[in-house]
Amino acid sequence: MAAVKPFQAVFYNTEKVGDLSQVICPPYDVISKEQQEDYYKQNPCNFIRLELTKEAPKDNARDNKYTRARKTFEEWLKKGVLIQDGIPCIYFYKQDYKYLGQKYTRTGFLALLNIGDDPGVRTLPHENTHAAARTDRHMLWKALKSNLSSIFVGYTDKTNLVEKIFLKGLANQKPYLEAVDQDKVRHMIWRLDDPAQIEQITGLIEGQDLFICDGHHRFEVANQIRRDHLAKVKRPTGQEPWNFVMTYFTNLDSKDLQIFPIHRIVKKFPISVNLLEQYFRIDRIKSKTDLMVLLARAGQNEHAFGLYLRSGMYLLRLKSRTLIDKVVTEGSADYKQLDAAILKAFIFDQVGTQSEDIIYSKDPSEVMAIVDSGEAEAGFILNPVPIKQLKAIALNDERMPPKTTYFYPKVLSGLTIYKMD
């Protein structure tokens, strides 16, 4: 049974909504309350009304954010705001963006991933999930009978076969869909309906280990929906729509694949910096720029963290790797080398920091601003997780702590939808 197959995506009808940039939004899990409000105001057809519908004080079993999202979805389909492709396609997806002043391009494709009993691939998660987020997505996808946003997986393509197909056949054509998000990332979609080229792509993926980069909650929800249906079907064929999940695929060997770290902001930090000298070499740093440069440099050969306090900023470097096996008590050798695991074992567990006392942010400036405001007492700046380490932990069937990796740029919500009915 094929691991990957094309599908008939539902997408916005630009003749109805105009500029696609006004109606797309990021995935639900990176949208703050303030951003949710902004997207609501941006356009009456913004995807936020499906992806992250507002709650109301009088919500009940019959009228709640999920039933309102279903009603909106049905109305948009009826009025032609959303339309479905006439034939199954693979959708090439290109993202042009800048990071630290340098231009990057990430290319991938959207298709369906088989999550059945014999999918022909092994799909490996690397991060733990939260029950509340799983429940929320399950309720929403079940209400709409659709995948609203894709999971994000990485595959291996050392010959760049997929990119060559794109560059030769589609790259010089006008994109079918195009939008620019609030981070000024340009998102472009092309339709690939050529059976021979689709077969080349699906053949490449067959038999691979696929690594979930983003969308762990969505992957688990897709599997739960499948289990729900299997409990009601006597003789499943394996081709039912709920055996598949909409997925964005990108090449893990690409130099333009960016993983950002997710930093930790600690509400209470009841010890002085000097007490960390038991495990760390500590250097006081004068500026944010110096801290980021020195942290990145140190991270190439050792485990290092930036510590930001209102009294100053510091570079912490673990004194000895031999300490790791003694202090980090869980996980394989690969897991124990994870900076997030070392930070937890050597600092958070030592001072009694609980998970509810930690705020997560991908932005070092935000970390520092929250500490400066007095909302938190300390901020820890981390280096990114290397792809090699992510693969090793996933292949061990282990999970990193939640909020360990942040793949950039995000795959937008609202570009394609997979209807499962």
FENMO-V123615 format. One record per backbone hydrogen bond with DSSP energy under -0.5 kcal/mol. NH is the residue of the N-H (numbers start at 1). CO is the residue of the C=O. Records with the same first field share a line. If there is no record, write none. Layout:
NH->CO + CO
This chain:
5->112
7->89
9->7
10->417
11->83
12->414
13->81
14->12
16->13
17->13
18->14
22->19
23->20
24->20
25->413
30->27
31->28
32->30
36->32
37->33
38->34
39->35
40->36
41->37
42->38
43->39
46->43
47->23
49->46
50->47
51->47
52->48
59->56
60->63
68->64
69->65
70->66
71->67
72->68
73->69
74->70
75->71
76->72
77->73
78->74
79->75
80->76 + 77
81->76
82->76
83->11
85->9
89->7
90->192
91->110
92->90 + 190
93->108
94->188
95->106
96->186
97->104
99->102
102->99
104->97
106->95
108->93
109->249
110->91
111->247
112->5
113->245
114->3
115->243
119->116
122->208
123->121
124->122 + 210
125->123
128->400
134->130
135->131
136->132
137->133
138->134
139->135
140->136
141->137
142->138
143->139
144->140
145->141
146->141
147->418
148->146
151->246
152->214
153->248
154->211
155->250
160->157
164->160
165->161
166->162
167->163
168->164
169->165
170->166
171->166
173->170
176->189
177->189
179->187
181->185
184->181
186->96
187->179 + 185
188->94
189->177
190->92
192->90
193->191
195->193
198->194
199->195
200->196
201->197
202->198
203->199
204->200
205->201
206->202
207->120
208->205
210->122 + 208
211->154
212->124 + 210
213->152 + 211
214->152
219->215
220->216
221->217
222->218
223->219
224->220
225->221
226->222
227->223
228->224
229->225
230->226
231->227
232->229
233->229 + 230
243->240
244->241
245->113
247->111
248->151
249->109 + 247
250->153
251->107
252->155 + 250
254->251
257->254
258->256 + 408
260->258 + 406
262->404
263->261 + 361
264->380
265->359
266->264 + 378
267->265 + 357
275->272
276->273
277->274
278->275
279->276
280->276
281->317
283->315
285->313
291->287
292->288
293->289
294->290
295->291
296->292
297->293
298->294
299->295
300->297
301->298
302->298
304->302
305->316
306->381
307->314
308->379
309->307 + 312
312->309
313->285
314->307
315->283
316->305 + 314
317->281 + 315
318->303
319->279
323->320
324->321
325->321
327->323
328->324
329->327
336->332
337->333 + 334
338->335
342->338
343->339
344->340
345->341
346->342
347->343
348->343
349->344
351->347
352->348
353->348
357->354
358->355
359->265
361->263
364->362
367->363
368->364
369->365
370->366
371->367
372->368
373->369
374->370 + 371
375->370
376->370
377->266
378->266
379->308
380->264
381->306 + 379
390->386
391->387
392->388
393->389
394->390
395->391
396->392
397->394
398->393
400->126
406->260
408->258
412->410
413->25
414->148 + 416
417->10
418->147
419->417
420->145
421->145
